[in-house]
Amino acid sequence: MPSIFICDDEPEILRYLDKLLQASGYRVETFSRGAELLIRLENGGMMPCDVILQDVRMPDLDGLQMLQQLCKNWPDIPVVIMTAHGTIDDAINAIKQGAYDYITKPFPKEKLLGMLERLLDHRRLARENQLLREEMQRGNGSADAIIFRSQTFRDVYDLTLQVAESDANILIMGESGTGKELIASALHRNSQRRDKPFISLNCAVLSDTLLESQLFGHVRGAFTGAIMNQKGILEEADGGTLFLDEIGDVSPAVQAKLLRVTQEKDFIILGSTRTRKVDVRFVAATNKDLMNEVKEGRFREDLYYRLNVISINLPPLRDRRDDIEPLARHFLKASTRRMKKSVLDIADDALQTLLQYDWPGNVRELENVMERAVILARGTTITTGLLPLGTQRDPSSSIKNSAPLVALDEIERRHITSVLKETGFHKSHAAEILGISRKTLDRKIAEYHMKEKETA
Protein backbone atom coordinates (compact mmCIF):
# COMPACT_ATOMS: atom_id res chain seq x y z
CA MET A 1 0.00 0.00 0.00
CA PRO A 2 1.66 3.29 -1.08
CA SER A 3 2.43 5.85 1.62
CA ILE A 4 1.85 9.59 1.19
CA PHE A 5 3.04 12.46 3.41
CA ILE A 6 0.98 15.67 3.26
CA CYS A 7 2.27 19.02 4.52
CA ASP A 8 -0.13 21.98 4.66
CA ASP A 9 -0.97 24.61 7.29
CA GLU A 10 -4.70 24.51 6.50
CA PRO A 11 -6.45 21.94 8.76
CA GLU A 12 -9.38 21.63 6.33
CA ILE A 13 -7.06 20.64 3.48
CA LEU A 14 -5.31 18.06 5.67
CA ARG A 15 -8.60 16.52 6.81
CA TYR A 16 -9.96 16.40 3.25
CA LEU A 17 -6.85 14.81 1.76
CA ASP A 18 -6.44 12.37 4.66
CA LYS A 19 -10.00 11.09 4.21
CA LEU A 20 -9.85 11.01 0.39
CA LEU A 21 -6.51 9.23 0.08
CA GLN A 22 -7.14 6.68 2.83
CA ALA A 23 -10.45 5.79 1.17
CA SER A 24 -8.50 5.32 -2.08
CA GLY A 25 -6.14 2.78 -0.51
CA TYR A 26 -3.17 4.94 0.54
CA ARG A 27 -1.42 5.18 3.89
CA VAL A 28 -1.39 8.84 4.92
CA GLU A 29 0.54 10.98 7.42
CA THR A 30 -0.23 14.70 7.75
CA PHE A 31 1.95 17.59 8.94
CA SER A 32 0.98 21.20 9.58
CA ARG A 33 4.55 22.51 9.54
CA GLY A 34 7.49 21.85 7.24
CA ALA A 35 9.89 21.27 10.11
CA GLU A 36 7.70 18.42 11.41
CA LEU A 37 7.84 16.70 8.03
CA LEU A 38 11.62 17.02 7.79
CA ILE A 39 12.06 15.56 11.29
CA ARG A 40 9.77 12.65 10.36
CA LEU A 41 11.82 11.97 7.24
CA GLU A 42 15.09 12.10 9.17
CA ASN A 43 13.76 9.55 11.67
CA GLY A 44 12.22 7.33 9.00
CA GLY A 45 15.28 6.26 7.02
CA MET A 46 16.03 6.68 3.32
CA MET A 47 12.56 5.83 1.94
CA PRO A 48 9.88 6.45 4.59
CA CYS A 49 7.17 7.34 2.05
CA ASP A 50 6.37 7.11 -1.66
CA VAL A 51 5.10 10.65 -2.37
CA ILE A 52 5.09 14.04 -0.64
CA LEU A 53 2.26 16.53 -1.17
CA GLN A 54 3.59 19.92 -0.04
CA ASP A 55 2.01 23.36 0.11
CA VAL A 56 4.13 26.00 -1.61
CA ARG A 57 3.61 28.48 1.24
CA MET A 58 4.34 27.32 4.80
CA PRO A 59 4.33 29.49 7.96
CA ASP A 60 7.62 28.23 9.39
CA LEU A 61 9.68 27.40 6.31
CA ASP A 62 9.84 28.78 2.79
CA GLY A 63 8.36 26.21 0.42
CA LEU A 64 11.19 26.40 -2.12
CA GLN A 65 13.85 26.10 0.60
CA MET A 66 12.04 23.06 1.95
CA LEU A 67 11.90 21.57 -1.55
CA GLN A 68 15.67 22.03 -1.90
CA GLN A 69 16.22 20.06 1.31
CA LEU A 70 13.87 17.31 0.16
CA CYS A 71 15.54 17.00 -3.25
CA LYS A 72 19.00 16.99 -1.68
CA ASN A 73 18.43 14.52 1.15
CA TRP A 74 15.61 12.35 -0.28
CA PRO A 75 16.02 12.61 -4.08
CA ASP A 76 14.07 9.39 -4.73
CA ILE A 77 10.85 10.71 -3.13
CA PRO A 78 8.81 12.74 -5.65
CA VAL A 79 7.33 16.00 -4.38
CA VAL A 80 4.05 17.40 -5.67
CA ILE A 81 3.49 21.09 -4.95
CA MET A 82 0.02 22.25 -3.88
CA THR A 83 -0.70 25.87 -4.68
CA ALA A 84 -3.43 28.48 -4.95
CA HIS A 85 -4.05 30.19 -8.28
CA GLY A 86 -2.17 33.28 -7.12
CA THR A 87 1.08 31.37 -6.53
CA ILE A 88 1.34 29.34 -9.73
CA ASP A 89 4.63 31.11 -10.58
CA ASP A 90 6.06 29.70 -7.34
CA ALA A 91 4.89 26.22 -8.34
CA ILE A 92 6.55 26.50 -11.75
CA ASN A 93 9.78 27.60 -10.07
CA ALA A 94 9.45 24.57 -7.78
CA ILE A 95 9.23 22.24 -10.77
CA LYS A 96 12.38 23.81 -12.20
CA GLN A 97 14.07 23.04 -8.87
CA GLY A 98 13.06 19.39 -8.84
CA ALA A 99 9.37 19.02 -7.92
CA TYR A 100 7.57 16.29 -9.85
CA ASP A 101 4.42 18.31 -10.57
CA TYR A 102 2.03 20.83 -9.09
CA ILE A 103 -1.72 20.93 -8.53
CA THR A 104 -3.86 24.00 -7.86
CA LYS A 105 -6.41 24.39 -5.07
CA PRO A 106 -9.25 23.56 -5.00
CA PHE A 107 -8.42 20.42 -6.95
CA PRO A 108 -10.94 17.82 -8.23
CA LYS A 109 -10.34 14.46 -6.61
CA GLU A 110 -10.22 12.74 -10.04
CA LYS A 111 -7.32 14.96 -11.11
CA LEU A 112 -5.38 14.38 -7.90
CA LEU A 113 -5.94 10.61 -7.85
CA GLY A 114 -5.09 10.33 -11.55
CA MET A 115 -1.83 12.21 -11.06
CA LEU A 116 -0.85 10.06 -8.07
CA GLU A 117 -1.69 6.88 -9.99
CA ARG A 118 0.47 7.98 -12.91
CA LEU A 119 3.32 9.05 -10.63
CA LEU A 120 3.34 5.82 -8.62
CA ASP A 121 3.13 3.72 -11.77
CA HIS A 122 6.23 5.48 -13.13
CA ARG A 123 8.05 4.84 -9.84
CA ARG A 124 7.06 1.17 -9.90
CA LEU A 125 8.39 0.78 -13.44
CA ALA A 126 11.64 2.50 -12.53
CA ARG A 127 12.12 0.24 -9.50
CA GLU A 128 11.34 -2.91 -11.49
CA ASN A 129 13.80 -1.93 -14.20
CA GLN A 130 16.49 -1.19 -11.62
CA LEU A 131 15.92 -4.56 -9.91
CA LEU A 132 16.03 -6.30 -13.27
CA ARG A 133 19.32 -4.62 -14.19
CA GLU A 134 20.80 -5.59 -10.82
CA GLU A 135 19.59 -9.16 -11.26
CA MET A 136 21.17 -9.42 -14.71
CA GLN A 137 24.42 -7.95 -13.40
CA ARG A 138 24.49 -10.65 -10.70
CA GLY A 139 23.99 -13.27 -13.38
CA ASN A 140 20.78 -14.67 -11.94
CA GLY A 141 18.78 -16.66 -14.46
CA SER A 142 15.05 -16.97 -14.72
CA ALA A 143 15.16 -20.44 -13.17
CA ASP A 144 15.88 -18.74 -9.82
CA ALA A 145 12.66 -16.75 -10.02
CA ILE A 146 10.27 -19.36 -11.46
CA ILE A 147 9.59 -22.23 -9.04
CA PHE A 148 7.97 -25.43 -10.28
CA ARG A 149 8.08 -29.21 -10.02
CA SER A 150 5.13 -30.31 -12.17
CA GLN A 151 5.44 -31.55 -15.72
CA THR A 152 2.50 -29.29 -16.61
CA PHE A 153 4.50 -26.16 -15.88
CA ARG A 154 7.71 -27.70 -17.20
CA ASP A 155 6.06 -27.83 -20.63
CA VAL A 156 5.13 -24.14 -20.33
CA TYR A 157 8.64 -23.17 -19.27
CA ASP A 158 10.27 -25.18 -22.05
CA LEU A 159 8.05 -23.41 -24.58
CA THR A 160 9.01 -20.06 -23.04
CA LEU A 161 12.72 -20.77 -23.50
CA GLN A 162 12.13 -22.09 -27.01
CA VAL A 163 10.39 -18.96 -28.28
CA ALA A 164 12.42 -16.42 -26.27
CA GLU A 165 15.18 -16.14 -28.88
CA SER A 166 12.72 -15.24 -31.61
CA ASP A 167 11.61 -11.65 -32.08
CA ALA A 168 7.95 -12.59 -32.42
CA ASN A 169 5.24 -10.93 -30.34
CA ILE A 170 3.87 -13.20 -27.61
CA LEU A 171 0.41 -13.43 -26.04
CA ILE A 172 0.34 -14.94 -22.54
CA MET A 173 -3.05 -16.18 -21.38
CA GLY A 174 -4.18 -17.42 -17.99
CA GLU A 175 -6.10 -16.56 -14.85
CA SER A 176 -5.04 -13.71 -12.59
CA GLY A 177 -2.10 -14.61 -10.37
CA THR A 178 -0.72 -17.45 -12.51
CA GLY A 179 2.61 -15.73 -13.13
CA LYS A 180 2.18 -14.02 -16.49
CA GLU A 181 4.64 -11.24 -15.68
CA LEU A 182 7.27 -13.78 -14.55
CA ILE A 183 6.98 -15.54 -17.89
CA ALA A 184 7.21 -12.21 -19.74
CA SER A 185 10.36 -11.37 -17.77
CA ALA A 186 11.81 -14.82 -18.55
CA LEU A 187 11.11 -14.25 -22.25
CA HIS A 188 13.07 -11.01 -22.11
CA ARG A 189 15.99 -12.34 -20.07
CA ASN A 190 16.49 -15.22 -22.48
CA SER A 191 16.16 -13.12 -25.64
CA GLN A 192 18.66 -11.16 -27.72
CA ARG A 193 17.16 -8.02 -26.16
CA ARG A 194 18.25 -8.98 -22.63
CA ASP A 195 20.64 -6.00 -22.34
CA LYS A 196 17.91 -3.53 -23.31
CA PRO A 197 14.96 -2.34 -21.16
CA PHE A 198 12.11 -4.57 -20.00
CA ILE A 199 9.13 -2.39 -19.13
CA SER A 200 5.82 -3.58 -17.71
CA LEU A 201 2.53 -1.68 -17.89
CA ASN A 202 -0.82 -2.76 -16.40
CA CYS A 203 -3.38 -1.45 -18.90
CA ALA A 204 -6.35 -2.07 -16.58
CA VAL A 205 -5.42 0.48 -13.92
CA LEU A 206 -5.21 3.56 -16.16
CA SER A 207 -7.84 5.66 -17.88
CA ASP A 208 -7.63 6.02 -21.67
CA THR A 209 -5.94 9.43 -21.48
CA LEU A 210 -3.40 8.30 -18.90
CA LEU A 211 -2.71 5.08 -20.78
CA GLU A 212 -2.08 6.96 -24.03
CA SER A 213 0.18 9.42 -22.21
CA GLN A 214 2.10 6.58 -20.56
CA LEU A 215 2.53 4.68 -23.82
CA PHE A 216 3.20 7.42 -26.34
CA GLY A 217 4.29 10.35 -24.18
CA HIS A 218 3.03 13.90 -24.65
CA VAL A 219 4.24 17.40 -25.40
CA ARG A 220 3.53 20.40 -23.23
CA GLY A 221 -0.07 21.58 -23.65
CA ALA A 222 -1.29 18.33 -25.23
CA PHE A 223 -4.08 18.18 -22.63
CA THR A 224 -5.07 19.89 -19.38
CA GLY A 225 -2.31 19.39 -16.85
CA ALA A 226 0.41 18.61 -19.43
CA ILE A 227 2.81 21.33 -18.27
CA MET A 228 5.98 19.75 -19.65
CA ASN A 229 7.11 17.26 -22.27
CA GLN A 230 7.05 13.63 -21.13
CA LYS A 231 8.69 10.68 -22.81
CA GLY A 232 6.44 7.65 -23.28
CA ILE A 233 7.11 4.06 -22.34
CA LEU A 234 7.46 3.06 -26.00
CA GLU A 235 10.53 5.28 -26.31
CA GLU A 236 11.91 4.05 -23.01
CA ALA A 237 11.51 0.43 -24.16
CA ASP A 238 13.19 1.04 -27.53
CA GLY A 239 15.35 -1.96 -28.38
CA GLY A 240 13.84 -3.99 -25.56
CA THR A 241 10.58 -5.62 -24.51
CA LEU A 242 7.27 -3.99 -23.57
CA PHE A 243 4.95 -6.13 -21.44
CA LEU A 244 1.30 -5.02 -21.70
CA ASP A 245 -0.62 -6.71 -18.89
CA GLU A 246 -4.44 -6.92 -19.05
CA ILE A 247 -4.41 -6.06 -22.76
CA GLY A 248 -8.07 -7.10 -22.96
CA ASP A 249 -9.05 -3.96 -21.01
CA VAL A 250 -7.64 -1.52 -23.58
CA SER A 251 -10.20 0.73 -25.31
CA PRO A 252 -10.79 0.59 -29.10
CA ALA A 253 -9.12 3.99 -29.54
CA VAL A 254 -5.89 2.86 -27.89
CA GLN A 255 -6.09 -0.50 -29.70
CA ALA A 256 -6.00 1.36 -33.02
CA LYS A 257 -2.85 3.24 -32.01
CA LEU A 258 -1.19 0.07 -30.76
CA LEU A 259 -1.98 -1.62 -34.06
CA ARG A 260 -0.03 1.07 -35.90
CA VAL A 261 3.01 0.53 -33.67
CA THR A 262 2.94 -3.25 -34.16
CA GLN A 263 2.57 -2.85 -37.96
CA GLU A 264 4.61 0.20 -38.84
CA LYS A 265 7.02 0.34 -35.88
CA ASP A 266 6.30 4.05 -35.40
CA PHE A 267 3.97 6.29 -33.40
CA ILE A 268 3.06 9.93 -32.77
CA ILE A 269 3.46 11.59 -29.37
CA LEU A 270 0.26 13.13 -28.00
CA GLY A 271 0.05 16.76 -29.09
CA SER A 272 2.72 16.36 -31.77
CA THR A 273 2.65 15.67 -35.50
CA ARG A 274 6.09 14.14 -35.83
CA THR A 275 6.38 10.36 -36.32
CA ARG A 276 8.93 8.49 -34.20
CA LYS A 277 10.39 5.10 -35.02
CA VAL A 278 10.69 2.45 -32.32
CA ASP A 279 11.98 -1.12 -32.13
CA VAL A 280 10.02 -2.96 -29.45
CA ARG A 281 9.04 -6.56 -28.91
CA PHE A 282 5.52 -6.80 -27.52
CA VAL A 283 4.54 -9.36 -24.90
CA ALA A 284 0.87 -9.03 -23.97
CA ALA A 285 -1.14 -10.84 -21.30
CA THR A 286 -4.79 -11.26 -20.45
CA ASN A 287 -7.07 -13.29 -18.22
CA LYS A 288 -9.91 -12.86 -20.71
CA ASP A 289 -10.89 -15.08 -23.64
CA LEU A 290 -9.49 -12.68 -26.21
CA MET A 291 -10.90 -14.54 -29.19
CA ASN A 292 -14.36 -14.23 -27.65
CA GLU A 293 -13.67 -10.51 -27.15
CA VAL A 294 -12.91 -10.33 -30.88
CA LYS A 295 -16.17 -12.12 -31.74
CA GLU A 296 -18.11 -9.74 -29.48
CA GLY A 297 -16.50 -6.74 -31.17
CA ARG A 298 -14.65 -5.51 -28.09
CA PHE A 299 -11.15 -6.28 -29.36
CA ARG A 300 -9.70 -5.67 -32.81
CA GLU A 301 -9.11 -8.86 -34.75
CA ASP A 302 -6.09 -7.41 -36.60
CA LEU A 303 -4.43 -6.40 -33.32
CA TYR A 304 -5.21 -9.81 -31.84
CA TYR A 305 -3.29 -11.57 -34.61
CA ARG A 306 -0.45 -9.04 -34.43
CA LEU A 307 0.04 -9.77 -30.74
CA ASN A 308 -0.75 -13.49 -30.87
CA VAL A 309 2.06 -14.65 -33.15
CA ILE A 310 2.87 -17.21 -30.46
CA SER A 311 0.63 -17.94 -27.48
CA ILE A 312 1.60 -19.29 -24.06
CA ASN A 313 -1.20 -20.64 -21.86
CA LEU A 314 -0.49 -20.67 -18.12
CA PRO A 315 -2.35 -23.33 -16.12
CA PRO A 316 -4.07 -22.36 -12.85
CA LEU A 317 -2.40 -23.54 -9.66
CA ARG A 318 -5.18 -26.10 -9.01
CA ASP A 319 -4.06 -27.86 -12.22
CA ARG A 320 -0.39 -28.02 -11.15
CA ARG A 321 -0.70 -29.18 -7.55
CA ASP A 322 2.80 -30.65 -7.56
CA ASP A 323 4.05 -27.05 -7.53
CA ILE A 324 2.17 -25.98 -4.39
CA GLU A 325 4.67 -27.32 -1.86
CA PRO A 326 7.87 -25.96 -3.50
CA LEU A 327 6.16 -22.61 -4.06
CA ALA A 328 4.93 -22.46 -0.46
CA ARG A 329 8.40 -23.24 0.89
CA HIS A 330 9.93 -20.66 -1.45
CA PHE A 331 7.52 -17.97 -0.23
CA LEU A 332 8.12 -19.07 3.38
CA LYS A 333 11.86 -18.51 3.03
CA ALA A 334 11.38 -15.20 1.22
CA SER A 335 8.96 -13.88 3.85
CA THR A 336 11.05 -14.96 6.85
CA ARG A 337 14.14 -13.40 5.30
CA ARG A 338 12.31 -10.14 4.57
CA MET A 339 10.68 -9.95 8.01
CA LYS A 340 13.72 -11.29 9.88
CA LYS A 341 11.73 -14.03 11.62
CA SER A 342 12.67 -17.64 12.38
CA VAL A 343 9.77 -19.55 10.85
CA LEU A 344 11.44 -22.66 9.48
CA ASP A 345 8.83 -25.23 8.44
CA ILE A 346 5.23 -26.04 7.51
CA ALA A 347 3.35 -28.55 9.67
CA ASP A 348 2.12 -31.68 7.87
CA ASP A 349 -1.57 -30.88 8.38
CA ALA A 350 -0.99 -27.28 7.20
CA LEU A 351 0.75 -28.59 4.10
CA GLN A 352 -2.22 -30.87 3.39
CA THR A 353 -4.52 -27.87 3.75
CA LEU A 354 -2.46 -26.00 1.17
CA LEU A 355 -2.47 -28.98 -1.19
CA GLN A 356 -6.25 -29.47 -0.97
CA TYR A 357 -7.23 -25.83 -1.46
CA ASP A 358 -8.33 -24.75 -4.96
CA TRP A 359 -6.46 -21.39 -5.06
CA PRO A 360 -8.82 -19.11 -7.01
CA GLY A 361 -6.15 -16.39 -6.71
CA ASN A 362 -3.46 -18.82 -7.92
CA VAL A 363 0.25 -18.31 -7.13
CA ARG A 364 -0.22 -14.71 -6.03
CA GLU A 365 -2.80 -15.81 -3.47
CA LEU A 366 -0.45 -18.52 -2.17
CA GLU A 367 2.31 -15.94 -1.76
CA ASN A 368 -0.01 -13.65 0.22
CA VAL A 369 -1.23 -16.55 2.39
CA MET A 370 2.34 -17.54 3.28
CA GLU A 371 3.33 -13.94 4.00
CA ARG A 372 0.34 -13.53 6.31
CA ALA A 373 1.15 -16.82 8.06
CA VAL A 374 4.73 -15.72 8.70
CA ILE A 375 3.53 -12.39 10.10
CA LEU A 376 1.13 -14.09 12.53
CA ALA A 377 3.38 -17.04 13.46
CA ARG A 378 4.57 -17.12 17.07
CA GLY A 379 6.71 -20.22 16.78
CA THR A 380 8.98 -21.75 14.16
CA THR A 381 6.31 -23.69 12.24
CA ILE A 382 3.36 -22.70 10.06
CA THR A 383 0.23 -24.37 11.45
CA THR A 384 -3.24 -24.82 9.97
CA GLY A 385 -4.68 -22.09 12.17
CA LEU A 386 -2.46 -19.53 10.43
CA LEU A 387 -3.94 -20.29 6.99
CA PRO A 388 -7.03 -18.15 6.19
CA LEU A 389 -8.43 -20.58 3.63
CA GLY A 390 -12.11 -21.24 2.98
CA THR A 391 -13.51 -24.14 1.00
CA GLN A 392 -11.05 -26.98 0.50
CA ARG A 393 -11.08 -29.84 -1.94
CA ASP A 394 -9.19 -33.11 -1.75
CA PRO A 395 -8.23 -34.00 -5.33
CA SER A 396 -8.31 -37.69 -4.42
CA SER A 397 -11.83 -37.56 -3.03
CA SER A 398 -14.76 -39.10 -4.90
CA ILE A 399 -18.47 -38.37 -5.11
CA LYS A 400 -18.87 -40.54 -2.02
CA ASN A 401 -17.07 -37.88 0.01
CA SER A 402 -19.45 -36.41 2.58
CA ALA A 403 -18.53 -32.84 1.58
CA PRO A 404 -20.73 -31.64 -1.28
CA LEU A 405 -19.10 -30.71 -4.56
CA VAL A 406 -19.16 -26.95 -5.16
CA ALA A 407 -18.94 -24.99 -8.42
CA LEU A 408 -15.70 -23.05 -8.97
CA ASP A 409 -17.61 -19.76 -9.07
CA GLU A 410 -19.02 -20.49 -5.61
CA ILE A 411 -15.53 -21.24 -4.27
CA GLU A 412 -14.31 -17.94 -5.64
CA ARG A 413 -17.30 -16.05 -4.19
CA ARG A 414 -16.76 -17.58 -0.73
CA HIS A 415 -13.06 -16.79 -0.75
CA ILE A 416 -13.54 -13.18 -1.84
CA THR A 417 -16.21 -12.81 0.87
CA SER A 418 -13.81 -14.22 3.47
CA VAL A 419 -11.02 -11.82 2.49
CA LEU A 420 -13.38 -8.84 2.45
CA LYS A 421 -14.52 -9.78 5.97
CA GLU A 422 -10.97 -10.03 7.22
CA THR A 423 -10.02 -6.62 5.78
CA GLY A 424 -13.14 -4.86 7.03
CA PHE A 425 -14.31 -4.44 3.43
CA HIS A 426 -11.18 -2.41 2.58
CA LYS A 427 -11.27 -3.10 -1.14
CA SER A 428 -7.72 -2.03 -2.02
CA HIS A 429 -6.26 -4.21 0.76
CA ALA A 430 -8.52 -7.11 -0.16
CA ALA A 431 -7.50 -6.88 -3.82
CA GLU A 432 -3.84 -6.92 -2.79
CA ILE A 433 -4.34 -10.09 -0.71
CA LEU A 434 -6.34 -11.78 -3.48
CA GLY A 435 -3.68 -10.92 -6.03
CA ILE A 436 -6.06 -9.10 -8.37
CA SER A 437 -6.53 -5.48 -9.38
CA ARG A 438 -9.00 -3.20 -7.60
CA LYS A 439 -10.91 -2.96 -10.89
CA THR A 440 -11.22 -6.76 -11.08
CA LEU A 441 -12.38 -6.94 -7.45
CA ASP A 442 -15.08 -4.33 -8.09
CA ARG A 443 -16.23 -6.38 -11.07
CA LYS A 444 -16.36 -9.58 -8.96
CA ILE A 445 -18.31 -7.81 -6.19
CA ALA A 446 -20.87 -6.65 -8.74
CA GLU A 447 -20.93 -10.06 -10.45
CA TYR A 448 -21.64 -11.90 -7.19
CA HIS A 449 -24.01 -9.17 -5.92
CA MET A 450 -21.96 -8.67 -2.76
CA LYS A 451 -22.82 -5.93 -0.27
CA GLU A 452 -20.78 -4.64 2.65
CA LYS A 453 -23.41 -5.63 5.19
CA GLU A 454 -23.26 -9.21 3.92
CA THR A 455 -19.50 -9.48 4.35
CA ALA A 456 -18.99 -7.43 7.48
N, C-alpha and C positions, 0 to 999 in steps of 0.2 A: 504494500500500500504506500504510494508516494507521500512524502512529508513536505508540508509547505509552512514557511515562517512568514508572518504578516506583521509589518511595522507601520503603524499609523497613529497619530495623536487624537483621532476622532473615534470615540467609543462606539458610535453608531456604525461606522464603517467596519470596525473590528468585529462587532457582534454579527453584522450582516454576512461578512465574508466567512466567519467561523461557521455559522449555521449552513451557509450555501455549500462550502467546500467539504465539510464533514458529511453532509447528505449526499455528496457526489463521490464519496469513497476516499477522501484524502485525510491524512492525519494533519492536524493544524495546531500551531502554537502562535499566540498573538503577543505583540509587544507595543507599548504606547510610547516608548522612547528608544532612540537609536542605540544609546549606550547599553540598554538592557539586551538588545539583540546581539550586539558585538560580544558582550560577556557570555551569553548563551553559546555563541559559536565557538568562542575560545575554550569553553568547558566541554564542548561536545565533540571534539576531535576534528579530523580533516573533512568529513562529509556528514555533518549532522542532519542535513535536510536536502531536498531535491530542488526546491525553488524558493526564492525570496521575493515577496511582494512588498515594495517599499514606497512610502510616500516621498515625494520629491522635496517637501518642506516639513522639517521636524523642529520642534521647539528647542531641543538641546544640542542638536548637531546638524550642520549643513548637509543637505541631502547628497550633494555631489562629493563632498569630503568623505561622507560615509560610504558612498559607492566606490571611491578610490581604495578605501581600506578593504572592502569586500573583494574587489577585483584583485588586489595584491595578495591578500592572505587566504582567500578561498576562491581561486580563479575558476574552479570546476562547478561552482554553484551559480546558475544563471539568475540574474536580478531583473525583475520587471518593475518599472517605475510607474507608480500611480500618481496622476496629476489632475488638477482642475484645468478648465479650458484656458484660464489666464496664465498658466505656467507651462504651456506646451513647449516654449523655447527652451526652458530648463530641461524638459524631458528629452528633447532632441540632443541637447548637449550631453545628457547622461548617456544616450546611446553611443555617441561619439567616443565617450570615455569607457565604454565596455558593457553597458546595460544591454540585456537581450532584446527588450522591447518596452513600449510604454502603453498605458491604457488610461483613457480620460474618464473622470467621474462626472456624472453617475454612469456606470457602465452596465449594459445589458448582460445578464448572466450567461446567455448563449455565447456572446463574444469572449467573455473571460474564460469560460470553460473550454471553448474551442481553442483559444490561444494556449492554455495550459496543456491540453491534450496534444497539440502539435509540438510544443516545446519538449514535453516529456518523451514523446515518441522519438524525436531527434536525439535526445540524450540516451535513450535505450539503444538506438541503432549505433551510436558512437561507442557505447560501452561494449556492445556485442562485437563490433568490428575490432576493438582494441583487444578483447579477450581472445578473439580468433587469431589475430596476429601473434599474440603472445604464445598461444597454443602451437601455432605452426613453427615459431622460433624454437620452442622446446622440442619439436619433433614428434609431438603426440599424434598418433593416427586416429582415424575415426573409430577403430575397434575399441579404443579406450572409452569412448563416449557412448557407444551403442552396445547394450547388454542383452544377450539372448542365449538360449540353449536349444530352443525348439527348431525342428527342421522347417516348420512353416515360415519362421522369420529368417532362417538361413537362406531359403530360396529368395526372399525379398532382398536380403543384403547382397547376395551374389549378383542378382540382377542390377542392383545399384552400382556395384563396382564395374560390372560389364559395360554399362551405358555411360559411366562417368566420363570416360575419355572422349566420347563423341561430343560434338558441339550442338546436338539437337536439344530443342526445348522439351521439358519433361513436365508431365502432369501427375501429381501425387494425390491419390484419393484414399479416403479412410475417415473413420469417425474422429470426433474431437478427442485429443489426448493420446493418439496412437503413435505420435513421434514423427509427424510429417516434416517439421523443421529440422530434426536431427538427420533425417534422410537427405533433405536438401543440402544441409551443411556437408554431409559425407560426399554427395555428388560433387560439390565444389572442391573439397579438399583433395579429391582423387582425380581432378580434371587438370587440363593444361592451363586453366585459369587460376590455379591455386595461389599464385603470388599476387593476384589482383583482388579487388574488394569483393566480399560477399555481404550483401545488404538484404535485410529482411523487412518486409512491410506487411502489416495486417490490414487488409483492405476493409474489413468489417467495422473497424472502430472509428473510421473517419468519414465525415460528410463528403459529398461530391467535390465541393470547392476545395476543402483541405486535402483530399486525396489527389486532385489534379495538381495542386500547388506542391505537394510532397513529391509527386512523380516527376513533373516537368519543370518545376521551379517557376518563379515569376519575376517580373521586373517591377520596379517601383511604380505605384499607381495602377497596377493591373486590376486591383479590386480594393474595396474599403479595408483599410488596415495594412495594406502593402506599402510600408514606408521605406523599404529598401529592397534592393535586388536580392534574390535568394536562389541559390543553385538547387536543382532538383536531384532526386535520388538517381534518376537515369544517368545523369552526368557523373555522379559520384561512383556509380557502379561500372562506368565505362571500362571495358576490358575484362570485367569480372562476371559475377552471377547476381541476378536480382530474383529474390524469392518473394513471390506474391501469395501470401496466405489468404484464405477465404476469398478466392477469386470469384466464386459464385455470387458474392454480394456486391460486385461492382455494377454500377448503373450503365445503361446502354450508351450514354454519352461518353463515359470514360472508356468503355469497351471499344468504341470506334477509334479513339485516339491510341489505345494500346495496339489495336490491329495495325495501324499505320507503322508503329515502331517495329512490330514483329515482321512486317512485310518489307518496309523501305529502309529500316535501320536509321530513321531520322525522326525528329519531333520538333515542335515549336513551343518555346517557353510562353507561359501565360502573359499576355500583354505585349508580346513581341511579334514580329513578322519574319524574323530570320530563322531559317531551318538549321538544325544542328545534327550532325551525324553522331551515332553512338554504336558501340559494339558490345552488346550485352547478351548473355545467355539467360533465358527465362526459365525459371522453375516455379510452377504454380501449384497450389494445393487447394483442396476443397473437401468439405464433408457432405456436400450435396451430390445428388445424381445429376451431373452436368449435362448428360445427354437428354435427360428428361427436361432440364431447364431449357435446352435448345428446342425441344419439341413444343414446349409451352410458350416459346417466344420470349423468354426472359434472358437468354444468353445467345450471343451471335454464333451462328454455326461456323462462319469462317474463322473467327477468333478461336473457337473450340479446337478446330483442326490445326491451327497454327501452334497452339500451346500443347496439344496432345499428340506430338510426334511419337513420343514413347510414354506409356503410362505405367505407374507403379502403384499397386493396390496394397495398402497396409492392413493387415488383419487386426480385428479388435483383440484386446488382451484375453477375453474369454475363449478365443479360438487358438490361443498359444499359451495354454496354462503351464507348460514346462518352463516358461520364462518368468513366472510370478515369483518363485523363490529367489533366483539370482538377482532379479530386479529389486525385490524387497531388501535383500542383504546389501546390495549396492547403495540404496537410498538410506539404509540404516547407518552405514559407515559414513556416508556424506553428511548426514544430519548430525551425527555425534561429533564428527570433526569440526563442523561449522559452529555447533553450540558448545563445544568443549565439555561434553558429558561422557560418562563411561557406561553407555548402554551397549552391551557386547553381543547379545544373542536374541533370538526369537523363540519363545516357548513352543513346544510341539503343537499344543492345541491352538495357539495363536496362528501358527503357520498353516494348520488345516483350515482355519477360518479364512485366511487369505486365499488359499487355494480353491475354496468352495464358493467364494463370492463372485458375482458376475461382472463387476467393474464397468458400470455404464460410463464412467469418466475415464476408463482405460489407464494407460501408464501414468498420466498426469495425476489422476486420482490416487493411484497407489503411492506415488511420491508424496502427495499431501498427507495421506493417511500415516505413512511412516514418519514424516516430519512431526505431525501432531503427537504421535505415540512417543517419540523421543522427548518432546517438550514436557509431556505429562508423566513420563516414567520416573519413579522414585528409586528403583533398583537398577540392576544391570541387565535385566531381561524384559523384552516386550511381551506382555501378557494379553490375553483375549479382551480383558476389560478396558484396555487402552485403544482398542480398534472400534471406531464409530461406524460400524457397518450394519446395514439393514438386512434385507432379504438375502439369504444365502442359498446356494444350490450345489449339491454334491453331484459332480458330473457322472459318478458311477451309480447314482440312484436310479431306480426304475419307477414305473407308474405305481407300483405297489407301495412306494414310500408314503408314509402317512402325511407328509407335507404336500399340500396341493401345488400343482404346477401353475406358474404365474407367467403371464405375457411379459415380454421384455419392456414394453411401454410402461406397464404397471410397476416393474422393478425400478425403472428410471424415475417415475413419479414419486415413489416412496423414498428413494434416496435423496432426491432434490428436496422433498418435504423435510426429511430428517436434517439435512444440512442447513436449510433455512431456519428451522427451529433452533439449532445449536448456535447460529449466528445472530439470533434475535431479529430475523428477517432483514439483515444487512446485506443487500443484494450484491454489492461489489465484493464483500468478503466471501459470501457464499459462492459467487462465480469463481473467485480465486481458488477456493478449496476444491470445487468441482472440476477445475481445469478447463473451464469454458469462458467465453467472453460474456461481458455483462449483457450485450445485445442478444446473445443466444439464450441466456438465462431468462431474460424478459419474454422471449418468444416461447420458451418452455412453460413459464408460469401462465401465459395466456392460453397456450395449447391445452394444458391440464386444468385450466379454470381454477388456479390456486388463488387463495385470498389470505391476507396476513392473519386474520382471525382464525383461520383453519390451521395455520402452521405455528402459531405462537404458543 
